[in-house]
């Protein structure tokens, strides 16, 4: 299992907040973005130097992920400057996976060329839907044609590792609507797909719209059918499903950065509201952009809170994160790594889940069934 560290860098700026989004975002202003990017670079330097002093040498990292928000809204040169500080402060692998999340409404040929020069080699395109009416209902700022042209432009710019994000189970979405989205996504021949079932989270605009009766509540049975459509269509198109919502053309094209989350590898979280994990403790940064900038200027870091995990918490996290992966958890290796016999501790609850057809044991591995992946939150509640 790869325990090499990764770096997550949060860029919170957006043109407009999407109705379903509960991530840390803020309105884009160029002057604020410039100050923020300088603060991010300073935080990268702080952690690189601190960790190098502790370990006796620069920490080796093999993934860097620009997430948001909308990282593509800032200038490519700003991202390039941050990446250069990453290389100065950490030992970044020559073949590191360096990902940027983008909104099709915020790209240009100059930006794409700048990303290539900076070393970004993987692009995650936030398509969400190929139906303009659905994009409008989500408050997305791009059109379906922009999404298609973006993929073409990225190919022309030389990017050969593209991921497309789409959301199924939108209020009012029909089977035919979702089949159209799936067909369009597959026709663009991406290397990776992230196909999520909509979760309506409290605090979002969509939550309030549904609560007030302005939008219909999602149909659970229809959503289940859409998930079956996802699994069938991706399999027929030659994708491997390696996680509940993620599909890759081959193993080497899995999201190496996201695999760190699911396998318990350490990662540095940089930026406002970013989370980090060192294998024993989790920490989260100050949320508000201005406060983050001020704290970085004053002390080099912006830790809002930190929690040292007990052995039991580490084991529980490793179980429900590992179960997200299609191959599940090697029971013998888990006992060796965490000192926990999963069935010795959770046997009664797991037996109930096995009888319900949600989990299974195969070749010494505990894994979710097809039905269990659809109802995964019910299984994960055992370990929370």
C-alpha positions as a Markdown table, in Angstrom:
| # | Residue | x | y | z |
|---|---|---|---|---|
| 1 | Unk | 0.0 | 0.0 | 0.0 |
| 2 | Unk | 1.4 | 3.4 | -1.0 |
| 3 | Unk | 1.8 | 5.5 | 2.2 |
| 4 | Unk | 3.7 | 8.3 | 0.4 |
| 5 | Unk | 2.2 | 11.7 | 1.3 |
| 6 | Unk | 0.1 | 14.0 | -1.0 |
| 7 | Unk | -0.7 | 17.7 | -0.9 |
| 8 | Unk | -4.2 | 19.1 | -1.3 |
| 9 | Unk | -4.4 | 22.8 | -2.1 |
| 10 | Unk | -7.8 | 24.5 | -1.7 |
| 11 | Unk | -8.7 | 27.4 | -4.0 |
| 12 | Unk | -12.1 | 28.7 | -2.7 |
| 13 | Unk | -13.0 | 31.2 | -5.4 |
| 14 | Unk | -16.1 | 30.8 | -7.6 |
| 15 | Unk | -18.1 | 32.9 | -10.0 |
| 16 | Unk | -21.3 | 31.7 | -8.3 |
| 17 | Unk | -22.1 | 29.1 | -5.7 |
| 18 | Unk | -23.8 | 26.0 | -7.1 |
| 19 | Unk | -27.1 | 25.1 | -5.5 |
| 20 | Unk | -25.9 | 21.7 | -4.2 |
| 21 | Unk | -22.5 | 22.8 | -2.9 |
| 22 | Unk | -21.6 | 22.9 | 0.7 |
| 23 | Unk | -17.8 | 23.3 | 0.2 |
| 24 | Unk | -15.8 | 26.3 | 1.4 |
| 25 | Unk | -16.2 | 28.9 | -1.4 |
| 26 | Unk | -16.1 | 32.6 | -1.7 |
| 27 | Unk | -16.7 | 35.2 | -4.5 |
| 28 | Unk | -13.8 | 35.8 | -6.8 |
| 29 | Unk | -11.9 | 39.1 | -6.7 |
| 30 | Unk | -8.5 | 39.3 | -8.4 |
| 31 | Unk | -6.8 | 41.3 | -5.7 |
| 32 | Unk | -8.1 | 38.9 | -3.0 |
| 33 | Unk | -7.1 | 35.9 | -5.1 |
| 34 | Unk | -3.5 | 37.2 | -5.4 |
| 35 | Unk | -3.2 | 37.7 | -1.7 |
| 36 | Unk | -4.7 | 34.3 | -1.1 |
| 37 | Unk | -2.3 | 32.5 | -3.5 |
| 38 | Unk | 0.7 | 34.2 | -1.8 |
| 39 | Unk | -0.6 | 33.0 | 1.6 |
| 40 | Unk | -1.0 | 29.4 | 0.2 |
| 41 | Unk | 2.6 | 29.5 | -1.0 |
| 42 | Unk | 3.7 | 30.7 | 2.5 |
| 43 | Unk | 1.8 | 27.8 | 4.1 |
| 44 | Unk | 3.3 | 25.3 | 1.8 |
| 45 | Unk | 6.8 | 26.6 | 2.7 |
| 46 | Unk | 5.9 | 26.5 | 6.4 |
| 47 | Unk | 4.9 | 22.8 | 6.4 |
| 48 | Unk | 7.7 | 21.8 | 4.1 |
| 49 | Unk | 10.3 | 23.4 | 6.4 |
| 50 | Unk | 8.7 | 22.1 | 9.6 |
| 51 | Unk | 8.4 | 18.6 | 8.4 |
| 52 | Unk | 12.0 | 18.6 | 6.9 |
| 53 | Unk | 13.3 | 19.7 | 10.3 |
| 54 | Unk | 11.4 | 16.9 | 12.0 |
| 55 | Unk | 12.4 | 14.2 | 9.5 |
| 56 | Unk | 15.9 | 15.3 | 8.7 |
| 57 | Unk | 15.1 | 15.7 | 5.0 |
| 58 | Unk | 12.4 | 17.1 | 2.7 |
| 59 | Unk | 9.2 | 15.0 | 2.7 |
| 60 | Unk | 8.6 | 13.0 | -0.4 |
| 61 | Unk | 5.2 | 13.5 | -2.1 |
| 62 | Unk | 3.8 | 12.0 | -5.3 |
| 63 | Unk | 0.4 | 13.7 | -5.7 |
| 64 | Unk | -0.7 | 17.4 | -5.6 |
| 65 | Unk | -4.4 | 18.3 | -6.1 |
| 66 | Unk | -5.8 | 21.7 | -6.7 |
| 67 | Unk | -9.5 | 21.6 | -5.5 |
| 68 | Unk | -12.1 | 24.1 | -4.8 |
| 69 | Unk | -14.0 | 26.2 | -5.3 |
| 70 | Unk | -12.8 | 26.7 | -8.8 |
| 71 | Unk | -9.0 | 26.5 | -9.1 |
| 72 | Unk | -9.2 | 27.3 | -12.8 |
| 73 | Unk | -10.6 | 30.7 | -12.0 |
| 74 | Unk | -7.2 | 32.0 | -10.9 |
| 75 | Unk | -4.3 | 32.7 | -13.3 |
| 76 | Unk | -2.1 | 29.7 | -14.4 |
| 77 | Unk | 1.0 | 31.7 | -13.3 |
| 78 | Unk | -0.4 | 31.8 | -9.7 |
| 79 | Unk | -0.8 | 28.1 | -9.6 |
| 80 | Unk | 2.6 | 27.6 | -11.2 |
| 81 | Unk | 4.2 | 29.8 | -8.5 |
| 82 | Unk | 2.5 | 27.6 | -5.8 |
| 83 | Unk | 3.8 | 24.4 | -7.5 |
| 84 | Unk | 7.3 | 25.8 | -7.6 |
| 85 | Unk | 7.2 | 26.4 | -3.8 |
| 86 | Unk | 5.9 | 22.8 | -3.4 |
| 87 | Unk | 9.0 | 21.5 | -5.3 |
| 88 | Unk | 11.3 | 23.7 | -3.2 |
| 89 | Unk | 9.8 | 22.8 | 0.1 |
| 90 | Unk | 9.0 | 19.1 | -0.5 |
| 91 | Unk | 10.6 | 16.4 | -2.6 |
| 92 | Unk | 8.0 | 16.1 | -5.4 |
| 93 | Unk | 8.3 | 12.9 | -7.5 |
| 94 | Unk | 9.2 | 13.5 | -11.1 |
| 95 | Unk | 6.2 | 11.6 | -12.2 |
| 96 | Unk | 3.8 | 13.1 | -9.5 |
| 97 | Unk | 0.2 | 13.2 | -10.4 |
| 98 | Unk | -0.8 | 16.9 | -10.3 |
| 99 | Unk | -4.5 | 17.5 | -10.7 |
| 100 | Unk | -6.6 | 20.6 | -11.2 |
| 101 | Unk | -10.4 | 20.8 | -10.9 |
| 102 | Unk | -11.9 | 23.1 | -13.5 |
| 103 | Unk | -15.1 | 24.7 | -14.5 |
| 104 | Unk | -15.5 | 24.9 | -18.3 |
| 105 | Unk | -16.6 | 28.5 | -18.0 |
| 106 | Unk | -13.2 | 29.6 | -16.6 |
| 107 | Unk | -10.7 | 28.2 | -19.1 |
| 108 | Unk | -8.7 | 29.7 | -22.0 |
| 109 | Unk | -5.9 | 28.4 | -24.3 |
| 110 | Unk | -3.4 | 30.6 | -22.4 |
| 111 | Unk | -4.5 | 29.0 | -19.0 |
| 112 | Unk | -4.2 | 25.5 | -20.4 |
| 113 | Unk | -0.8 | 26.2 | -21.8 |
| 114 | Unk | 0.2 | 27.6 | -18.4 |
| 115 | Unk | -1.0 | 24.6 | -16.6 |
| 116 | Unk | 1.1 | 22.4 | -18.9 |
| 117 | Unk | 4.2 | 24.5 | -18.3 |
| 118 | Unk | 3.6 | 24.4 | -14.5 |
| 119 | Unk | 3.5 | 20.5 | -14.6 |
| 120 | Unk | -0.2 | 19.9 | -14.2 |
| 121 | Unk | -0.9 | 16.6 | -15.9 |
| 122 | Unk | -4.4 | 15.6 | -14.9 |
| 123 | Unk | -7.6 | 17.6 | -15.2 |
| 124 | Unk | -10.9 | 17.0 | -13.5 |
| 125 | Unk | -13.7 | 18.7 | -15.5 |
| 126 | Unk | -16.8 | 19.7 | -13.4 |
| 127 | Unk | -19.4 | 18.9 | -16.1 |
| 128 | Unk | -22.2 | 17.7 | -13.8 |
| 129 | Unk | -24.7 | 17.5 | -16.7 |
| 130 | Unk | -24.8 | 17.7 | -20.5 |
| 131 | Unk | -28.4 | 19.1 | -20.3 |
| 132 | Unk | -28.5 | 22.9 | -20.2 |
| 133 | Unk | -31.7 | 23.0 | -18.2 |
| 134 | Unk | -30.1 | 20.9 | -15.5 |
| 135 | Unk | -27.0 | 23.1 | -15.5 |
| 136 | Unk | -29.2 | 26.2 | -15.0 |
| 137 | Unk | -31.0 | 24.5 | -12.1 |
| 138 | Unk | -27.7 | 23.8 | -10.4 |
| 139 | Unk | -26.5 | 27.4 | -11.0 |
| 140 | Unk | -23.6 | 26.2 | -13.1 |
| 141 | Unk | -22.0 | 29.0 | -15.1 |
| 142 | Unk | -21.2 | 26.9 | -18.2 |
| 143 | Unk | -23.3 | 25.3 | -20.9 |
| 144 | Unk | -23.2 | 21.7 | -22.2 |
| 145 | Unk | -21.5 | 22.9 | -25.4 |
| 146 | Unk | -18.8 | 24.6 | -23.4 |
| 147 | Unk | -18.2 | 21.3 | -21.6 |
| 148 | Unk | -17.7 | 19.4 | -24.8 |
| 149 | Unk | -15.5 | 22.1 | -26.3 |
| 150 | Unk | -13.4 | 22.2 | -23.1 |
| 151 | Unk | -12.6 | 18.5 | -23.4 |
| 152 | Unk | -11.6 | 19.0 | -27.1 |
| 153 | Unk | -9.4 | 22.0 | -26.1 |
| 154 | Unk | -7.7 | 20.1 | -23.3 |
| 155 | Unk | -6.9 | 17.3 | -25.8 |
| 156 | Unk | -5.5 | 19.8 | -28.2 |
| 157 | Unk | -3.4 | 21.3 | -25.4 |
| 158 | Unk | -1.8 | 17.9 | -24.8 |
| 159 | Unk | -3.7 | 16.6 | -21.7 |
| 160 | Unk | -4.0 | 12.8 | -21.9 |
| 161 | Unk | -5.5 | 12.2 | -18.4 |
| 162 | Unk | -9.0 | 13.7 | -18.1 |
| 163 | Unk | -11.7 | 13.0 | -15.6 |
| 164 | Unk | -15.3 | 14.1 | -15.9 |
| 165 | Unk | -17.6 | 14.7 | -12.9 |
| 166 | Unk | -21.4 | 14.2 | -13.3 |
| 167 | Unk | -24.2 | 14.1 | -10.8 |
| 168 | Unk | -27.1 | 11.6 | -11.0 |
| 169 | Unk | -30.5 | 11.8 | -9.1 |
| 170 | Unk | -31.1 | 15.5 | -9.6 |
| 171 | Unk | -34.6 | 16.6 | -8.6 |
| 172 | Unk | -36.9 | 16.0 | -11.6 |
| 173 | Unk | -34.2 | 14.1 | -13.6 |
| 174 | Unk | -35.6 | 11.2 | -15.6 |
| 175 | Unk | -34.0 | 7.9 | -16.6 |
| 176 | Unk | -33.8 | 9.3 | -20.2 |
| 177 | Unk | -32.0 | 12.4 | -18.9 |
| 178 | Unk | -29.4 | 10.4 | -17.0 |
| 179 | Unk | -29.0 | 7.9 | -19.9 |
| 180 | Unk | -28.3 | 10.9 | -22.2 |
| 181 | Unk | -25.7 | 12.3 | -19.7 |
| 182 | Unk | -24.0 | 8.9 | -19.4 |
| 183 | Unk | -23.9 | 8.5 | -23.2 |
| 184 | Unk | -22.4 | 11.9 | -23.8 |
| 185 | Unk | -19.8 | 11.5 | -21.1 |
| 186 | Unk | -18.7 | 8.1 | -22.5 |
| 187 | Unk | -18.6 | 9.5 | -26.1 |
| 188 | Unk | -15.9 | 12.0 | -25.0 |
| 189 | Unk | -13.6 | 9.0 | -24.0 |
| 190 | Unk | -12.2 | 10.3 | -20.8 |
| 191 | Unk | -9.6 | 8.3 | -18.9 |
| 192 | Unk | -11.6 | 8.6 | -15.6 |
| 193 | Unk | -15.2 | 9.2 | -14.5 |
| 194 | Unk | -16.5 | 10.4 | -11.1 |
| 195 | Unk | -20.3 | 9.7 | -11.2 |
| 196 | Unk | -21.9 | 10.8 | -8.0 |
| 197 | Unk | -25.4 | 10.3 | -6.6 |
| 198 | Unk | -26.8 | 13.6 | -5.4 |
| 199 | Unk | -26.7 | 14.2 | -1.7 |
| 200 | Unk | -28.8 | 17.1 | -0.6 |
| 201 | Unk | -26.9 | 18.5 | 2.3 |
| 202 | Unk | -28.3 | 20.9 | 4.9 |
| 203 | Unk | -27.1 | 24.4 | 4.5 |
| 204 | Unk | -27.2 | 24.3 | 0.7 |
| 205 | Unk | -29.6 | 26.3 | -1.6 |
| 206 | Unk | -30.9 | 23.0 | -2.9 |
| 207 | Unk | -31.8 | 21.8 | 0.6 |
| 208 | Unk | -33.9 | 24.9 | 1.2 |
| 209 | Unk | -35.5 | 24.6 | -2.3 |
| 210 | Unk | -36.6 | 21.0 | -1.6 |
| 211 | Unk | -37.6 | 21.9 | 2.0 |
| 212 | Unk | -39.9 | 24.7 | 0.7 |
| 213 | Unk | -41.4 | 22.5 | -2.0 |
| 214 | Unk | -39.8 | 24.5 | -4.8 |
| 215 | Unk | -38.0 | 21.4 | -6.1 |
| 216 | Unk | -39.2 | 17.8 | -5.8 |
| 217 | Unk | -37.4 | 15.4 | -3.4 |
| 218 | Unk | -35.2 | 12.9 | -5.2 |
| 219 | Unk | -36.9 | 9.5 | -5.9 |
| 220 | Unk | -34.8 | 6.9 | -4.1 |
| 221 | Unk | -36.0 | 4.0 | -6.3 |
| 222 | Unk | -35.2 | 6.0 | -9.5 |
| 223 | Unk | -31.8 | 7.0 | -8.1 |
| 224 | Unk | -31.0 | 3.3 | -7.4 |
| 225 | Unk | -31.9 | 2.5 | -11.0 |
| 226 | Unk | -29.6 | 5.3 | -12.1 |
| 227 | Unk | -26.7 | 3.8 | -10.1 |
| 228 | Unk | -27.3 | 0.4 | -11.8 |
| 229 | Unk | -27.2 | 2.2 | -15.1 |
| 230 | Unk | -23.9 | 3.8 | -14.2 |
| 231 | Unk | -22.3 | 0.4 | -13.3 |
| 232 | Unk | -23.6 | -1.3 | -16.4 |
| 233 | Unk | -22.7 | 1.5 | -18.9 |
| 234 | Unk | -19.2 | 2.0 | -17.5 |
| 235 | Unk | -18.5 | -1.7 | -17.4 |
| 236 | Unk | -19.6 | -2.1 | -21.1 |
| 237 | Unk | -17.4 | 0.8 | -22.0 |
| 238 | Unk | -14.3 | -0.8 | -20.5 |
| 239 | Unk | -14.0 | 1.1 | -17.3 |
| 240 | Unk | -13.2 | -0.6 | -14.0 |
| 241 | Unk | -15.1 | 0.5 | -11.0 |
| 242 | Unk | -12.6 | 0.9 | -8.2 |
| 243 | Unk | -14.6 | 3.0 | -5.7 |
| 244 | Unk | -18.3 | 3.6 | -5.0 |
| 245 | Unk | -18.5 | 6.6 | -7.4 |
| 246 | Unk | -15.2 | 6.4 | -9.4 |
| 247 | Unk | -14.3 | 4.6 | -12.6 |
| 248 | Unk | -11.0 | 4.3 | -14.5 |
| 249 | Unk | -9.9 | 3.0 | -17.9 |
| 250 | Unk | -7.1 | 1.1 | -16.1 |
| 251 | Unk | -5.6 | 0.8 | -12.7 |
| 252 | Unk | -2.8 | 3.3 | -13.4 |
| 253 | Unk | -5.5 | 5.9 | -14.3 |
| 254 | Unk | -7.2 | 5.8 | -10.9 |
| 255 | Unk | -7.1 | 9.1 | -9.0 |
| 256 | Unk | -3.8 | 8.5 | -7.1 |
| 257 | Unk | -4.5 | 11.4 | -4.8 |
| 258 | Unk | -8.0 | 10.4 | -3.8 |
| 259 | Unk | -6.7 | 6.9 | -3.1 |
| 260 | Unk | -4.7 | 8.4 | -0.3 |
| 261 | Unk | -7.9 | 9.4 | 1.5 |
| 262 | Unk | -9.4 | 5.9 | 1.0 |
| 263 | Unk | -6.2 | 4.0 | 2.1 |
| 264 | Unk | -5.3 | 6.2 | 5.1 |
| 265 | Unk | -2.1 | 7.7 | 3.6 |
| 266 | Unk | -0.9 | 11.0 | 5.0 |
| 267 | Unk | -1.7 | 14.3 | 3.1 |
| 268 | Unk | -1.1 | 18.0 | 3.7 |
| 269 | Unk | -4.1 | 20.2 | 3.5 |
| 270 | Unk | -3.2 | 23.7 | 2.4 |
| 271 | Unk | -5.6 | 26.7 | 2.2 |
| 272 | Unk | -8.7 | 28.0 | 3.9 |
| 273 | Unk | -10.8 | 25.2 | 5.4 |
| 274 | Unk | -8.4 | 22.5 | 4.1 |
| 275 | Unk | -8.1 | 19.2 | 6.1 |
| 276 | Unk | -4.8 | 17.3 | 6.7 |
| 277 | Unk | -3.9 | 13.9 | 8.1 |
| 278 | Unk | -0.5 | 12.7 | 9.3 |
| 279 | Unk | -1.4 | 9.1 | 10.1 |
| 280 | Unk | -2.2 | 9.8 | 13.7 |
| 281 | Unk | -4.1 | 13.1 | 13.9 |
| 282 | Unk | -6.4 | 15.2 | 11.7 |
| 283 | Unk | -6.4 | 19.0 | 11.5 |
| 284 | Unk | -8.4 | 21.6 | 9.7 |
| 285 | Unk | -7.6 | 25.2 | 8.8 |
| 286 | Unk | -9.5 | 28.4 | 9.5 |
| 287 | Unk | -12.4 | 28.7 | 7.1 |
| 288 | Unk | -12.8 | 32.3 | 6.1 |
| 289 | Unk | -10.5 | 33.6 | 3.4 |
| 290 | Unk | -9.5 | 36.9 | 5.0 |
| 291 | Unk | -8.9 | 35.2 | 8.4 |
| 292 | Unk | -6.8 | 32.5 | 6.7 |
| 293 | Unk | -4.6 | 35.1 | 5.0 |
| 294 | Unk | -4.1 | 37.0 | 8.3 |
| 295 | Unk | -3.2 | 33.9 | 10.3 |
| 296 | Unk | -0.7 | 32.7 | 7.7 |
| 297 | Unk | 0.9 | 36.2 | 7.7 |
| 298 | Unk | 1.1 | 36.1 | 11.5 |
| 299 | Unk | 2.3 | 32.5 | 12.2 |
| 300 | Unk | 2.8 | 30.6 | 9.0 |
| 301 | Unk | -0.1 | 28.2 | 9.6 |
| 302 | Unk | -3.8 | 28.6 | 10.1 |
| 303 | Unk | -4.8 | 25.5 | 12.1 |
| 304 | Unk | -8.3 | 26.0 | 13.5 |
| 305 | Unk | -8.5 | 22.7 | 15.3 |
| 306 | Unk | -6.5 | 19.4 | 15.6 |
| 307 | Unk | -7.6 | 16.0 | 16.9 |
| 308 | Unk | -5.4 | 13.1 | 17.9 |
| 309 | Unk | -7.1 | 9.9 | 16.9 |
| 310 | Unk | -7.3 | 7.0 | 19.3 |
| 311 | Unk | -6.3 | 3.6 | 18.0 |
| 312 | Unk | -10.0 | 2.7 | 17.9 |
| 313 | Unk | -10.8 | 5.8 | 15.8 |
| 314 | Unk | -8.0 | 5.1 | 13.4 |
| 315 | Unk | -9.3 | 1.6 | 12.9 |
| 316 | Unk | -12.9 | 2.7 | 12.5 |
| 317 | Unk | -11.9 | 5.3 | 9.9 |
| 318 | Unk | -9.8 | 2.8 | 8.0 |
| 319 | Unk | -12.8 | 0.4 | 7.8 |
| 320 | Unk | -15.4 | 2.7 | 6.4 |
| 321 | Unk | -12.9 | 4.4 | 4.1 |
| 322 | Unk | -11.5 | 1.1 | 2.9 |
| 323 | Unk | -15.0 | -0.3 | 2.3 |
| 324 | Unk | -15.5 | 2.5 | -0.3 |
| 325 | Unk | -13.0 | 0.6 | -2.5 |
| 326 | Unk | -14.3 | -2.2 | -4.7 |
| 327 | Unk | -11.6 | -4.6 | -3.5 |
| 328 | Unk | -12.6 | -3.9 | 0.1 |
| 329 | Unk | -10.4 | -4.7 | 3.1 |
| 330 | Unk | -7.9 | -7.5 | 3.6 |
| 331 | Unk | -9.0 | -8.8 | 7.0 |
| 332 | Unk | -5.6 | -10.4 | 7.9 |
| 333 | Unk | -3.6 | -7.3 | 6.8 |
| 334 | Unk | -6.0 | -5.0 | 8.7 |
| 335 | Unk | -5.5 | -7.0 | 11.9 |
| 336 | Unk | -1.7 | -6.7 | 11.4 |
| 337 | Unk | -1.8 | -3.0 | 10.7 |
| 338 | Unk | -4.4 | -1.9 | 13.3 |
| 339 | Unk | -4.4 | -4.7 | 15.9 |
| 340 | Unk | -8.1 | -5.1 | 15.4 |
| 341 | Unk | -10.1 | -8.2 | 14.5 |
| 342 | Unk | -12.9 | -6.6 | 12.6 |
| 343 | Unk | -15.3 | -9.5 | 13.3 |
| 344 | Unk | -14.2 | -9.7 | 16.9 |
| 345 | Unk | -15.2 | -6.1 | 17.4 |
| 346 | Unk | -18.1 | -5.6 | 15.0 |
| 347 | Unk | -19.2 | -9.2 | 14.4 |
| 348 | Unk | -22.9 | -8.8 | 15.5 |
| 349 | Unk | -23.5 | -5.7 | 13.4 |
| 350 | Unk | -21.6 | -7.1 | 10.3 |
| 351 | Unk | -23.5 | -10.4 | 10.5 |
| 352 | Unk | -26.7 | -8.4 | 10.2 |
| 353 | Unk | -25.4 | -6.5 | 7.2 |
| 354 | Unk | -24.3 | -9.8 | 5.6 |
| 355 | Unk | -27.8 | -11.2 | 6.1 |
| 356 | Unk | -29.2 | -8.0 | 4.6 |
| 357 | Unk | -27.0 | -8.6 | 1.5 |
| 358 | Unk | -25.0 | -5.3 | 2.0 |
| 359 | Unk | -21.6 | -6.8 | 2.8 |
| 360 | Unk | -19.8 | -10.1 | 2.0 |
| 361 | Unk | -16.5 | -11.9 | 2.6 |
| 362 | Unk | -14.6 | -13.1 | -0.5 |
| 363 | Unk | -11.1 | -14.4 | -0.5 |
| 364 | Unk | -10.4 | -13.1 | 2.9 |
| 365 | Unk | -11.6 | -9.6 | 2.1 |
| 366 | Unk | -14.6 | -7.7 | 3.6 |
| 367 | Unk | -16.4 | -5.8 | 0.9 |
| 368 | Unk | -19.6 | -4.1 | 0.0 |
| 369 | Unk | -22.0 | -5.9 | -2.3 |
| 370 | Unk | -23.5 | -4.2 | -5.3 |
| 371 | Unk | -26.5 | -3.4 | -3.2 |
| 372 | Unk | -24.3 | -2.4 | -0.3 |
| 373 | Unk | -22.5 | 0.3 | -2.5 |
| 374 | Unk | -25.9 | 1.9 | -3.1 |
| 375 | Unk | -26.7 | 1.8 | 0.6 |
| 376 | Unk | -23.2 | 2.4 | 1.8 |
| 377 | Unk | -24.1 | 5.0 | 4.4 |
| 378 | Unk | -26.2 | 2.4 | 6.3 |
| 379 | Unk | -23.2 | 0.2 | 6.5 |
| 380 | Unk | -20.8 | 3.0 | 7.5 |
| 381 | Unk | -23.0 | 3.9 | 10.4 |
| 382 | Unk | -21.7 | 0.8 | 12.2 |
| 383 | Unk | -18.2 | 2.4 | 12.5 |
| 384 | Unk | -19.1 | 6.0 | 13.3 |
